[in-house]
């Protein structure tokens, strides 16, 4: 009953205050003070009115309202480090603290700016056809000055900051620039989650430079890429080439699919054996220089000419098989009549396959003559046998290639003029398509021999 009486007295004094304060507002001077002290355990209310000044002390809080000036000051208390606690209601079931069209939701611990029904810890809302902007501003310039928005989750942090114009640039932080970075081991992902969304990069204003479409195709200077890497065409202006390589050291171990550039050559590595191959280039849209290759292989079907030559100049080293149904040697001279070929010349044979000789047989320049498919050769050599009464032999190359099919396809003789009766036979090598000179040695000194043999071009 005593508590109820105290509360009723409080209400009564408040009504008296309102009536008295209203009358005082029209006075040029005057002072009214209504005090209720220790009415109940926690009650302490003091209301002062002096012209437009109202002071309210309740539960340790002090409120000062200057009604004449329209300004309000709300203080928790007058002690150092004191706190001010605001709540929507003293009831256990809380509601909203309202600030015009904004609110703080005590139930869900949410703050809404521009909305009284926030759905997240912080909602910023404005219904407008223009922009809605939230700003973090640092107006001071300095070598370590920036404005930053920081998002932290567990051990990872996302940084979005803009650097001062006098900031000391370092790494990804450049003066007057902005940075988006993450310090977590998961890195930073940038994506367009809509099934039709693409990623775009702009530079130099509003010009789109790079696009990543929904299929994973990247366009550089191309807004509609049609390949997984689609590059903009170059121009005649320097530094506008679509693609450029710097010369550098080749990989120690070639990797299949890799393209490399070193000095004056480009290289590509094939899958089979991971072998590095060199790219071939044309001097112009057609070959104007010499084409060098280990083999020329044509895969065109019969009826299509695989090779054509407009020159009638003699090719003395032509080694081809079955041109127009003939072997290469058939074309030793130009404008042949396809019935009989006449040719002659000189060459220096190579000697190989030495048997019972102290050193390689020394060959001098030899001469040859061809009539049709028969070739006659003559020349000289120096040979030095190792042992007497021993089979001795070596082989020499032919001036015009032939596919020796039998020993007798090539035959001849050779004699040494300084040794009585010292002669040797010459016949064909089926295995090597060469001329084999062989005899049984009777002398082991180095001697000069003269030879002649004839063979068929097959």
C-alpha positions in Angstrom: 0.0 0.0 0.0 2.9 2.3 0.8 4.6 1.7 -2.6 1.3 2.4 -4.4 0.9 5.7 -2.5 4.4 6.8 -3.5 3.7 6.1 -7.2 0.5 8.1 -7.0 2.3 11.0 -5.5 4.8 10.9 -8.4 2.1 11.0 -10.9 0.4 13.9 -9.1 3.6 16.0 -9.0 4.2 15.4 -12.7 0.8 16.7 -13.6 1.4 19.8 -11.4 4.8 20.3 -13.3 3.1 20.3 -16.7 0.5 22.8 -15.6 3.1 25.1 -13.9 5.7 24.8 -16.7 3.1 25.8 -19.3 2.3 28.9 -17.4 6.0 29.7 -16.9 6.8 29.6 -20.6 5.0 32.9 -21.0 6.9 34.7 -18.3 10.0 36.8 -18.9 11.5 35.5 -15.7 10.6 32.9 -13.1 11.7 29.6 -11.7 9.9 26.5 -10.7 11.4 23.3 -9.2 9.5 20.1 -8.4 11.5 17.4 -6.7 10.7 13.9 -5.7 13.5 12.2 -3.9 13.7 8.6 -2.8 10.1 7.7 -3.4 10.6 4.0 -3.5 13.8 2.1 -3.7 15.2 3.4 -7.1 13.1 6.5 -7.8 14.8 9.8 -8.1 13.1 12.4 -10.2 13.9 16.1 -10.3 12.2 18.5 -12.7 13.3 22.1 -12.9 11.6 24.7 -15.1 13.2 28.1 -15.7 11.9 29.8 -18.8 12.3 27.0 -21.3 14.8 24.9 -19.3 13.8 21.5 -18.1 16.1 19.1 -16.2 15.0 15.5 -15.5 16.8 13.1 -13.2 15.4 9.6 -13.2 17.2 6.4 -12.0 20.5 8.3 -12.2 19.9 9.7 -15.7 20.1 13.5 -16.4 18.1 15.0 -19.2 18.4 18.7 -20.2 15.9 20.1 -22.6 16.1 23.7 -23.8 12.6 24.0 -25.2 13.1 27.6 -26.3 16.2 26.7 -28.4 15.0 23.3 -29.6 18.1 21.4 -28.4 18.3 18.4 -26.2 21.1 16.8 -24.2 20.8 13.3 -22.7 23.4 12.1 -20.2 23.7 8.9 -18.3 25.1 10.6 -15.2 27.7 13.1 -14.2 30.4 10.6 -13.2 33.6 9.8 -15.2 33.1 6.8 -17.4 29.4 6.7 -16.7 27.0 4.9 -19.1 23.7 5.7 -20.7 21.3 2.9 -21.2 18.4 3.2 -23.6 15.7 0.6 -23.9 12.3 0.4 -25.7 10.5 -0.7 -22.5 11.2 -2.0 -19.0 9.1 -5.0 -19.8 10.9 -8.3 -20.4 9.6 -8.4 -24.0 11.5 -5.7 -25.8 10.5 -3.7 -28.9 12.0 -1.0 -31.1 13.9 2.2 -30.3 12.6 4.5 -33.0 14.5 7.4 -34.5 12.2 9.0 -37.1 12.2 6.4 -40.0 15.1 4.5 -38.5 15.0 2.0 -35.6 17.0 -0.3 -33.4 15.4 -3.8 -32.9 16.2 -4.8 -29.3 14.7 -8.3 -29.8 17.0 -9.3 -32.7 19.9 -6.8 -32.1 19.4 -5.2 -35.6 19.9 -1.6 -36.7 17.9 -0.1 -39.5 18.8 3.2 -41.2 15.8 4.3 -43.3 13.8 1.3 -42.1 12.0 0.4 -38.9 12.0 -3.3 -39.8 15.6 -4.3 -40.3 16.2 -7.9 -41.3 20.0 -8.0 -40.9 22.3 -6.8 -38.2 22.7 -3.6 -40.3 20.2 -2.5 -42.9 20.6 0.7 -44.9 17.5 1.5 -47.0 16.3 4.4 -49.1 13.5 4.3 -51.6 14.7 6.5 -54.4 15.2 6.6 -58.2 18.7 7.9 -57.5 21.7 6.5 -55.7 21.9 5.4 -52.1 25.4 5.8 -50.8 27.1 4.7 -47.6 30.4 6.5 -47.0 33.6 5.9 -45.0 35.5 9.2 -45.2 39.0 10.1 -44.2 39.7 13.7 -45.2 43.4 13.7 -44.2 46.2 13.1 -46.6 49.3 11.2 -45.4 51.9 8.6 -46.2 50.0 6.0 -44.2 46.4 7.4 -44.5 43.5 5.4 -45.9 39.8 4.8 -45.4 38.8 1.2 -45.0 35.8 -1.1 -44.7 36.7 -4.3 -42.9 34.8 -7.6 -42.8 36.1 -10.3 -40.4 34.9 -13.9 -40.1 36.9 -16.2 -37.8 40.5 -15.9 -38.9 39.9 -14.4 -42.4 39.5 -10.7 -43.1 38.2 -8.9 -46.2 39.7 -5.4 -46.7 38.2 -2.8 -48.9 40.2 0.4 -48.7 41.1 3.5 -50.6 44.6 5.1 -50.2 45.6 8.7 -49.7 47.1 10.6 -52.7 50.4 10.8 -50.7 50.3 7.2 -49.4 53.7 5.4 -49.7 53.0 2.9 -52.4 54.0 -0.7 -51.8 52.9 -4.0 -53.4 49.2 -3.9 -54.3 48.8 -0.7 -52.4 49.3 2.3 -54.7 48.7 6.0 -53.8 45.2 7.2 -54.8 44.2 3.6 -55.6 41.7 1.2 -54.1 42.3 -2.4 -52.9 40.1 -5.4 -52.3 42.0 -8.1 -50.5 41.6 -11.2 -48.3 44.1 -12.5 -45.9 42.6 -16.0 -45.4 44.0 -19.2 -46.9 40.8 -19.5 -49.0 41.8 -16.5 -51.0 39.4 -14.2 -52.8 36.6 -15.2 -55.2 34.9 -12.8 -57.6 31.8 -14.2 -59.3 28.5 -13.5 -61.1 26.1 -16.0 -59.5 23.3 -15.6 -62.1 23.3 -18.2 -64.8 23.5 -15.5 -67.4 25.9 -13.3 -65.5 29.4 -12.4 -66.9 32.5 -10.8 -65.4 33.9 -7.7 -66.9 37.1 -5.7 -66.2 37.3 -2.0 -67.1 40.3 0.3 -67.4 41.0 3.8 -68.6 37.4 5.0 -67.9 34.4 3.1 -69.0 36.0 0.9 -71.6 35.6 -2.8 -71.2 39.0 -4.6 -71.5 38.4 -8.2 -70.4 35.3 -10.4 -70.3 34.7 -13.8 -68.8 31.5 -15.3 -70.1 29.3 -18.1 -68.7 31.1 -20.8 -70.7 34.6 -19.9 -69.4 35.6 -18.1 -72.6 37.8 -15.1 -72.0 37.8 -12.1 -74.4 40.6 -9.6 -74.3 39.3 -6.6 -76.1 36.5 -8.8 -77.3 33.0 -8.6 -75.7 31.7 -11.7 -77.4 34.5 -14.3 -77.3 34.1 -17.4 -79.5 37.1 -19.3 -78.1 38.4 -20.0 -74.6 41.0 -17.3 -75.3 39.9 -14.7 -77.8 42.3 -11.8 -78.5 41.5 -8.5 -80.1 43.1 -7.9 -83.5 46.3 -5.9 -83.6 46.9 -2.7 -85.5 49.8 -1.1 -87.4 50.7 0.9 -84.3 53.6 -0.2 -82.2 52.8 -2.1 -79.0 49.3 -3.2 -80.2 50.1 -6.8 -81.3 47.5 -9.3 -80.0 50.1 -11.7 -78.6 53.8 -11.3 -77.8 56.5 -13.5 -76.2 59.7 -12.5 -74.5 62.8 -14.5 -75.4 63.8 -16.7 -72.5 65.5 -19.9 -71.5 63.8 -23.1 -72.7 62.4 -25.5 -70.2 64.9 -28.1 -69.0 62.3 -30.8 -69.6 60.0 -30.2 -72.5 56.3 -30.2 -71.5 53.6 -31.4 -73.9 51.6 -28.4 -75.3 54.1 -25.8 -74.2 55.0 -22.9 -76.6 58.4 -21.3 -76.1 60.4 -18.5 -77.7 64.2 -18.2 -77.7 66.1 -15.7 -79.7 65.0 -16.3 -83.3 63.0 -19.5 -83.0 59.6 -20.5 -81.6 59.1 -24.0 -80.2 56.1 -26.2 -79.6 56.2 -29.5 -77.7 54.2 -32.5 -79.0 52.6 -35.2 -76.8 54.4 -38.2 -78.3 57.6 -38.4 -76.4 57.1 -34.8 -75.2 59.4 -33.8 -78.1 60.1 -30.1 -78.7 59.7 -29.0 -82.3 60.6 -25.8 -84.1 58.0 -23.7 -85.9 58.7 -23.1 -89.6 58.1 -19.6 -91.0 57.6 -18.1 -94.4 59.5 -15.0 -95.5 56.2 -13.9 -97.1 52.9 -15.6 -98.0 54.9 -18.0 -100.2 58.3 -19.7 -99.7 61.0 -17.5 -101.2 64.0 -19.0 -99.4 65.4 -22.5 -99.2 63.2 -25.1 -97.5 65.2 -27.7 -95.6 63.6 -30.9 -94.3 64.7 -34.5 -93.7 61.9 -35.8 -95.7 59.1 -34.6 -98.0 56.1 -36.8 -98.0 53.0 -36.2 -100.1 49.7 -37.7 -99.0 47.6 -36.6 -102.0 45.7 -39.3 -103.9 46.8 -40.7 -107.2 45.7 -38.4 -110.0 46.9 -35.2 -108.2 50.4 -34.0 -109.0 52.4 -34.1 -105.7 55.4 -32.2 -107.0 56.1 -29.7 -109.9 59.2 -27.8 -111.0 59.4 -25.1 -113.6 63.2 -25.0 -113.7 65.1 -27.0 -116.3 68.5 -26.6 -114.5 70.3 -29.9 -113.9 70.0 -31.2 -110.4 73.1 -33.4 -110.0 72.2 -34.6 -106.5 68.6 -35.5 -107.1 67.8 -38.6 -105.1 64.1 -39.4 -105.6 62.3 -42.6 -106.2 59.7 -43.2 -108.8 59.0 -39.8 -110.4 56.7 -40.4 -113.3 57.5 -44.1 -112.9 61.3 -43.6 -113.1 64.0 -43.5 -110.4 65.7 -40.2 -109.6 68.8 -41.0 -111.7 66.6 -41.0 -114.7 66.2 -37.3 -114.4 69.9 -36.5 -114.3 69.6 -34.1 -117.3 66.7 -31.8 -118.2 64.5 -32.3 -121.2 65.1 -36.1 -121.4 63.6 -38.0 -124.3 62.5 -40.8 -121.9 64.2 -43.3 -124.1 67.9 -42.6 -123.7 69.8 -40.4 -121.2 73.2 -38.9 -121.8 75.2 -37.5 -118.9 78.7 -37.1 -117.7 80.6 -35.5 -114.9 83.1 -35.8 -112.1 82.8 -36.7 -108.4 84.9 -37.8 -105.5 83.7 -41.2 -104.1 83.5 -41.8 -100.4 85.3 -45.0 -99.2 83.7 -47.1 -96.5 83.6 -50.7 -95.0 87.4 -51.1 -94.7 88.8 -54.7 -94.4 92.5 -55.5 -93.8 93.6 -51.9 -94.4 95.8 -49.8 -92.2 93.8 -46.6 -92.9 90.9 -45.5 -95.1 91.5 -45.8 -98.8 92.2 -42.4 -100.3 90.1 -41.6 -103.3 90.9 -39.1 -106.1 88.4 -37.3 -108.2 86.7 -39.8 -110.6 84.8 -39.3 -113.9 81.7 -41.0 -115.1 79.6 -41.2 -118.2 76.0 -42.3 -118.6 74.3 -43.6 -121.7 70.7 -44.6 -121.1 70.7 -46.6 -117.9 74.4 -47.7 -118.1 77.1 -45.7 -116.2 80.8 -46.2 -116.6 83.2 -44.9 -113.9 87.0 -44.6 -113.8 89.4 -43.3 -111.2 92.3 -43.9 -108.9 92.8 -44.7 -105.1 95.6 -45.4 -102.6 95.4 -48.4 -100.3 97.7 -49.8 -97.7 96.9 -53.5 -96.7 97.7 -54.7 -93.2 98.5 -58.4 -93.8 99.6 -60.3 -96.8 97.7 -63.3 -98.2 94.5 -61.9 -96.6 91.2 -60.9 -98.2 91.2 -57.1 -98.5 88.3 -54.9 -99.5 86.4 -51.6 -99.2 83.4 -49.9 -100.8 83.0 -46.7 -102.8 79.8 -44.6 -103.5 78.3 -44.2 -107.0 78.0 -41.0 -109.0 74.4 -41.8 -109.9 72.3 -43.7 -107.4 71.1 -47.2 -108.3 69.2 -49.9 -106.5 71.6 -52.8 -106.9 69.6 -55.9 -107.1 72.3 -58.4 -107.8 76.1 -58.5 -107.5 76.5 -58.6 -111.3 74.5 -55.4 -111.7 77.9 -53.7 -111.2 81.3 -55.1 -112.4 84.8 -53.9 -113.1 88.5 -54.4 -112.3 91.4 -52.4 -110.8 95.2 -52.9 -111.0 98.3 -51.6 -109.2 101.0 -50.7 -111.8 103.9 -51.0 -109.3 103.2 -54.6 -108.2 103.4 -57.3 -110.8 100.1 -59.1 -111.3 98.3 -57.3 -108.4 94.7 -56.9 -109.5 91.3 -56.8 -107.8 87.7 -57.4 -108.9 84.8 -54.8 -108.5 81.2 -55.8 -108.1 78.0 -54.5 -106.6 76.8 -54.4 -103.0 73.2 -55.3 -102.7 73.1 -54.1 -99.1 74.6 -50.7 -99.5 74.1 -49.9 -103.3 77.9 -49.3 -103.6 80.9 -50.7 -105.6 82.9 -53.3 -103.7 86.7 -53.5 -104.5 88.2 -56.7 -103.2 91.4 -58.7 -103.6 93.9 -61.0 -101.7 96.8 -58.9 -100.7 100.4 -59.8 -101.6 102.0 -56.6 -100.5 101.6 -54.5 -97.4 102.9 -51.2 -98.7 100.8 -48.2 -99.6 100.2 -48.3 -103.4 98.2 -46.4 -106.0 95.6 -48.3 -108.0 93.6 -47.5 -111.1 90.1 -48.8 -111.6 87.1 -48.9 -113.9 83.6 -50.4 -113.6 80.2 -50.3 -115.2 76.8 -50.6 -113.6 73.1 -50.2 -114.4 70.8 -47.6 -113.0 68.0 -49.5 -111.5 
